[in-house]
Amino acid sequence: MSPPDTNVETESRKHKVPIWGILLAVIFGLLMILAIVTTAFERSDEEAAGEAAVEGQP
């Protein structure tokens, strides 16, 4: 059930801050996922280079 006297302008002003907060949280989450993926790929490259160096030793 919705209220009979909904004022869209007032409601949009009331919800502006929470919507910006949700948007910032989503952006932060995407940046964290990007950082995790980047770190995982960098570490896998370092491990592969380390294994090649060990195998090349007599």
Buried (B, 14 or more C-beta within 10 A) or exposed (E): EEEEEEEEEEEEEEEEEEEEEEEEEEEEEEEEEEEEEEEEEEEEEEEEEEEEEEEEEE
